[in-house]
Amino acid sequence: MLNDLFLNGAIVIATISVGNQILINKEVSPYSPFKIKLFFSSMSGILGILLMINSIYIMPGVILDFRNIAILLSATYCGFLASIITALYIATFRLFYNGLTYSSYVGALVALFIGIACGFVINQDIKDRLKWIYMSLCILLIPSMAFVLLINNKLLLSKTIAAYLISMSVVSLLVYHYVEYINFSKFTYRKYKLDSSIDHRTGLNNVRQFDNELNKITNELTDNSIITLLFIDIDHFKKVNDIYGHQNGDKVLEDLSRILLSTSKVSDIISRNGGEEFSVLMTDCPLDKVYEVAERIRIAVQEHKFILLNGESINITVSIGVAIYPFTVNDIQEIVQKADSALYEAKRTGRNKVVISSL
């Protein structure tokens, strides 16, 4: 019995863990795309089948399995439809596993009733913990009623129901806590992944993500590609920090990031590359529009009133260096160096201007 319990626990944990790894970057919920729900419910159905095959010998005449946990999981993550699909997997397998018998028909109907019941519960506007409790009651009570139809011996019936209620309650509790652990691990992973690519001050891409995006663009170059890189640097930003303090300097950075977002296209890749230096990477800007875009950004910053924490407003300006592949730089690998050199030239020749690099 203990070996069977250990095997079933390993099957449940392995299936949940593998599913989590496969879908770790996907949003798994009742609002997920149908293909995600179909995959998850199918995987849950296979879990239910594996649990049926590896049933547990409790005592003479009492053999149980935890197939209905699979329906509970499917409903929890993907809602009503997934619950029904998983139930259909289990019901179909139950019908043909040991032949078409009275008990197989009852077992199939039990799976379908549980699928409907769990799907109904998951749609209710109550706390997640209560949903799990109510669904657990469904997988406890519906099979118990089926046992009454299948077992005529009262002593055997009472032993079977008691064993099922106790074992399934324990398994449901353990699976609930493991799912909570998996969800927390997934949340932590996504948070760290986001933190590794996003600048915490501005919410823009950080320099690491900028490099990733540039490498991706480099690997996907075609003969028709036009790649434009704008390097943007705040003029005399050190004075802002020295005169108004670093907290106000941070606020200026945050406001500038919003200006860059509002003056750029959704497809543009906007990053904070470090300190007061930002970048805009464009993959679909026509050559004759590049200067116009850079000037629009420069003018928007120049005309913006930056409100400090004490309510005072200040003006700042930016210098912008531009490099355009393949027109001002032949090798895409040199686009950063070219944009940086153009930015330095803008700084050197008076600031608050746009300079486009030359071959």
NORVENDA-V941758 format. One record per backbone hydrogen bond with DSSP energy under -0.5 kcal/mol. CO is the residue of the C=O (numbers start at 1). NH is the residue of the N-H. If there is no record, write none. Layout:
# NORVENDA-V941758
CO,NH
CO,NH
This chain:
# NORVENDA-V941758
1,5
2,6
3,7
4,8
5,9
6,10
7,11
8,12
9,13
10,14
11,15
12,16
13,17
14,18
15,19
16,20
17,21
18,22
19,23
21,24
23,26
26,28
27,29
29,32
33,36
33,37
34,38
35,39
36,40
37,41
38,42
39,43
40,44
41,45
42,46
43,47
44,48
45,49
46,50
47,51
48,52
49,53
50,54
52,55
53,55
56,58
56,64
59,62
61,63
62,58
62,59
64,56
66,69
67,70
67,71
68,72
69,73
70,74
71,75
72,76
73,77
74,78
75,79
78,82
79,83
80,84
81,85
82,86
83,87
84,88
85,89
86,90
87,91
88,92
89,93
90,94
91,95
92,96
93,97
94,98
99,101
101,105
102,106
103,107
104,108
105,109
106,110
107,111
108,112
109,113
110,114
111,115
112,116
113,117
114,118
115,119
116,120
117,121
118,122
119,123
120,123
121,124
124,126
127,131
128,132
129,133
130,134
131,135
132,136
133,137
134,138
135,139
136,140
137,141
138,142
140,144
141,145
142,146
143,147
144,148
145,149
146,150
147,151
150,152
152,154
153,157
154,158
155,159
156,160
157,161
158,162
159,163
160,164
161,165
162,166
163,167
164,168
165,169
166,170
167,171
168,172
169,173
170,174
171,175
172,176
173,177
174,178
175,179
176,180
177,181
178,182
179,183
180,184
181,185
182,186
183,187
184,188
185,189
186,190
187,191
188,192
189,193
190,194
191,195
192,196
193,197
194,197
194,198
197,206
198,200
199,203
204,199
205,272
206,210
207,211
208,212
209,213
210,214
211,215
212,216
213,217
214,218
215,219
216,220
217,220
218,221
222,225
226,228
227,325
228,282
229,231
229,323
230,232
230,280
231,321
232,278
233,319
234,237
236,239
236,240
237,241
238,242
239,243
240,244
241,245
245,249
246,250
247,251
248,252
249,253
250,254
251,255
252,256
253,257
254,258
255,259
256,260
257,261
258,262
259,263
260,264
261,264
265,268
268,270
269,281
270,205
271,273
271,279
274,277
276,234
277,273
277,274
278,232
279,271
280,230
280,282
281,269
282,228
283,226
284,286
286,289
286,290
287,290
289,293
290,294
291,295
292,296
293,297
294,298
295,299
296,300
297,301
298,302
299,303
300,304
301,304
301,316
304,306
305,307
306,308
306,314
308,311
312,308
314,306
317,235
319,233
320,355
321,231
322,357
323,229
324,328
324,329
325,227
329,326
330,332
331,334
332,335
334,338
335,339
336,340
337,341
338,342
339,343
340,344
341,345
342,346
343,347
344,348
345,349
346,351
347,350
353,320
355,322
